[in-house]
Amino acid sequence: MKSLQCVELGPPDKLQIKEVSDPQIIPDHVIIENKAASVNFPDVLMIQGLYQFQPELPFSPGGECSGIIVSVGENVENLKVGDRVFAMTGLGAFCEKILAPKHSVVKIPDSMNFETAAALPMTYGTSLYALKQRANLKEGETLLVLGAAGGVGLATVELGKAMGAKVIAAASTQEKVDLCLKHGADEGFIYPTGDLNRDQQKELSSKIKELTDGLGANVVYDPVGDKYSEPCIRATAWDGRYLVIGFAAGEIPKIPINLALLKGMKIVGVFWGAWVGMFPEENKKNFLELFDLHSQEKIKPEVSDSFPLEEGAKAIAHLKDRKAKGKVIIKI
Ligand SMILES: NC(=O)c1ccc[n+]([C@@H]2O[C@H](COP(=O)([O-])OP(=O)(O)OC[C@H]3O[C@@H](n4cnc5c(N)ncnc54)[C@H](OP(=O)(O)O)[C@@H]3O)[C@@H](O)[C@H]2O)c1
C-alpha cells in the first residue's frame, strides 16, 4: 500500500510516498481502509523534529483518519467489518490502510461523510473539552478566540456560539475574519503579524477591551502564543479564564504572574490528548455531544482544501505556511 513517509527530519518537501507492506491484524486492534485523513499542527512539528513526542525514523505522520473497518482482531467487541469510523492514532494516518488500537476508534453517524469525520476529532474534541471541562464557559459570557480561522480556532468559534457565548474572532487577514463571521462569530478583527512590538501589543489589548465594553473577555482561547498571549491576558475580565492551547506563532511566552493576581483570573492548561488517555469515557460523552451538535447543524467543520495522498506533503505545507482555513484534508 501507499504511505506518506518521513524518512529524514525537515520541511514538508522532504516527505516521500513509499510502497510499504499492508498492516497485519493483531489482538485489540482493527484495520481501517482509509478514506480521508486530516492535517493538524503536530504533523507540521513532528516532521521537523520539533514536537514533544518524537517517533523514530522512518514514520508516517497523521494523527487522525476516517474510513471503513476491513479486519477485526481478537478481544474487540462493539466494532465489526464494514463499520464506518474515525480513528485518533496520533501517528501513521497518511496511508491507505492503518492498524488502529480499538480504544482509538469511534463509529460515526450514517449522516456524517468521511471528510467531516476526519476533520472533527482533534479540533472539536480539544475545543469542547477546553470550553466545557476547563473554562466552564457560561451562556452570555464573552469568548475571545485567537487564530480563529485555523483548525481548533474555527471549531471554538462554532462551539462558543452553540454554548451561548458572545464570540470575538481574531485572525491575521480579512478573508480569515470573514470566514469566522460566516461560522457564527459576533465580532471579528485583524491582529498584526510578525514580531509584535510593545505598541502593537498595547493596540491588541485596547481592541479587545473596546469590543468588550472595557471589561475584557471572560474566556480567552489561545492556540497562537508568543507575543500574542500577554496582551490578551491583560485584556481578560475579572474572574476570567485564559486557555493555554498551543504556540503556533513559535515561542512559549513568559507571563508576569501578577496579572493573574490583579485580575482574579485563571491561566488554565489544556492538554486534550492526555485527558482522553486518562478519562476515555468522558471524552466519548463529548463526542456524542459533538455528533448531536453536528446533526442539528450547530457545528459544520470547514474543509478549506483537500489533497490526494500523493500530494500529502503539500497539505502539510499548507498548514505550515499559515494558508489553511478550517481543516486541510488528505483524500485517500
Ligand atoms: N492543547 C491541546 O490539547 C491541543 C490540541 C490540538 C491542537 N493544539 C495546538 O493548537 C495550535 C493550533 O493547531 P491547529 O491544528 O488548529 O493549527 P492551524 O489550523 O494551523 O491554526 C493555527 C493558527 O495559528 C495562527 N498562527 C499565528 N502564527 C502562526 C505561524 N507563525 N504559523 C502558523 N500559524 C500561525 C494562524 O492564524 P492567523 O494566520 O489568523 O494568525 C493559524 O490559523 C497548535 O499549536 C497545536 O499544537 C493543542
Ligand as a Chemical Component Dictionary entry (heavy atoms), coordinates in Angstrom:
data_LIG
# 
_chem_comp.id                   LIG 
_chem_comp.type                 NON-POLYMER 
_chem_comp.pdbx_formal_charge   0 
_chem_comp.three_letter_code    LIG 
# 
loop_
_chem_comp_atom.comp_id 
_chem_comp_atom.atom_id 
_chem_comp_atom.alt_atom_id 
_chem_comp_atom.type_symbol 
_chem_comp_atom.charge 
_chem_comp_atom.model_Cartn_x 
_chem_comp_atom.model_Cartn_y 
_chem_comp_atom.model_Cartn_z 
_chem_comp_atom.pdbx_ordinal 
LIG N1  N1  N 0  -3.632 21.707 23.845 1  
LIG C1  C1  C 0  -4.164 20.778 23.072 2  
LIG O1  O1  O 0  -4.683 19.777 23.552 3  
LIG C2  C2  C 0  -4.104 20.968 21.578 4  
LIG C3  C3  C 0  -4.875 20.184 20.702 5  
LIG C4  C4  C 0  -4.837 20.461 19.324 6  
LIG C5  C5  C 0  -4.006 21.480 18.847 7  
LIG N2  N2  N 1  -3.235 22.187 19.721 8  
LIG C6  C6  C 0  -2.357 23.269 19.272 9  
LIG O2  O2  O 0  -3.128 24.329 18.748 10 
LIG C7  C7  C 0  -2.363 25.042 17.797 11 
LIG C8  C8  C 0  -3.192 25.210 16.515 12 
LIG O3  O3  O 0  -3.401 23.931 15.900 13 
LIG P1  P1  P 0  -4.285 23.811 14.563 14 
LIG O4  O4  O 0  -4.241 22.378 14.158 15 
LIG O5  O5  O -1 -5.587 24.487 14.745 16 
LIG O6  O6  O 0  -3.372 24.659 13.538 17 
LIG P2  P2  P 0  -3.812 25.662 12.361 18 
LIG O7  O7  O 0  -5.044 25.178 11.695 19 
LIG O8  O8  O 0  -2.589 25.869 11.538 20 
LIG O9  O9  O 0  -4.169 27.014 13.142 21 
LIG C9  C9  C 0  -3.198 27.770 13.793 22 
LIG C10 C10 C 0  -3.472 29.252 13.591 23 
LIG O10 O10 O 0  -2.425 29.945 14.278 24 
LIG C11 C11 C 0  -2.196 31.179 13.614 25 
LIG N3  N3  N 0  -0.757 31.453 13.529 26 
LIG C12 C12 C 0  -0.142 32.507 14.112 27 
LIG N4  N4  N 0  1.157  32.499 13.848 28 
LIG C13 C13 C 0  1.404  31.426 13.065 29 
LIG C14 C14 C 0  2.565  30.914 12.464 30 
LIG N5  N5  N 0  3.754  31.504 12.627 31 
LIG N6  N6  N 0  2.459  29.779 11.723 32 
LIG C15 C15 C 0  1.268  29.165 11.584 33 
LIG N7  N7  N 0  0.097  29.607 12.144 34 
LIG C16 C16 C 0  0.186  30.740 12.879 35 
LIG C17 C17 C 0  -2.820 31.085 12.228 36 
LIG O11 O11 O 0  -3.886 32.022 12.202 37 
LIG P3  P3  P 0  -3.656 33.533 11.720 38 
LIG O12 O12 O 0  -2.945 33.487 10.388 39 
LIG O13 O13 O 0  -5.027 34.045 11.621 40 
LIG O14 O14 O 0  -2.832 34.164 12.801 41 
LIG C18 C18 C 0  -3.402 29.677 12.142 42 
LIG O15 O15 O 0  -4.696 29.691 11.545 43 
LIG C19 C19 C 0  -1.058 24.270 17.610 44 
LIG O16 O16 O 0  -0.040 24.869 18.375 45 
LIG C20 C20 C 0  -1.393 22.886 18.158 46 
LIG O17 O17 O 0  -0.241 22.215 18.617 47 
LIG C21 C21 C 0  -3.282 21.949 21.063 48 
# 
loop_
_chem_comp_bond.comp_id 
_chem_comp_bond.atom_id_1 
_chem_comp_bond.atom_id_2 
_chem_comp_bond.value_order 
_chem_comp_bond.pdbx_ordinal 
LIG N1  C1  SING 1  
LIG C1  O1  DOUB 2  
LIG C1  C2  SING 3  
LIG C2  C3  SING 4  
LIG C2  C21 DOUB 5  
LIG C3  C4  DOUB 6  
LIG C4  C5  SING 7  
LIG C5  N2  DOUB 8  
LIG N2  C6  SING 9  
LIG N2  C21 SING 10 
LIG C6  O2  SING 11 
LIG C6  C20 SING 12 
LIG O2  C7  SING 13 
LIG C7  C8  SING 14 
LIG C7  C19 SING 15 
LIG C8  O3  SING 16 
LIG O3  P1  SING 17 
LIG P1  O4  DOUB 18 
LIG P1  O5  SING 19 
LIG P1  O6  SING 20 
LIG O6  P2  SING 21 
LIG P2  O7  DOUB 22 
LIG P2  O8  SING 23 
LIG P2  O9  SING 24 
LIG O9  C9  SING 25 
LIG C9  C10 SING 26 
LIG C10 O10 SING 27 
LIG C10 C18 SING 28 
LIG O10 C11 SING 29 
LIG C11 N3  SING 30 
LIG C11 C17 SING 31 
LIG N3  C12 SING 32 
LIG N3  C16 SING 33 
LIG C12 N4  DOUB 34 
LIG N4  C13 SING 35 
LIG C13 C14 SING 36 
LIG C13 C16 DOUB 37 
LIG C14 N5  SING 38 
LIG C14 N6  DOUB 39 
LIG N6  C15 SING 40 
LIG C15 N7  DOUB 41 
LIG N7  C16 SING 42 
LIG C17 O11 SING 43 
LIG C17 C18 SING 44 
LIG O11 P3  SING 45 
LIG P3  O12 DOUB 46 
LIG P3  O13 SING 47 
LIG P3  O14 SING 48 
LIG C18 O15 SING 49 
LIG C19 O16 SING 50 
LIG C19 C20 SING 51 
LIG C20 O17 SING 52 
# 
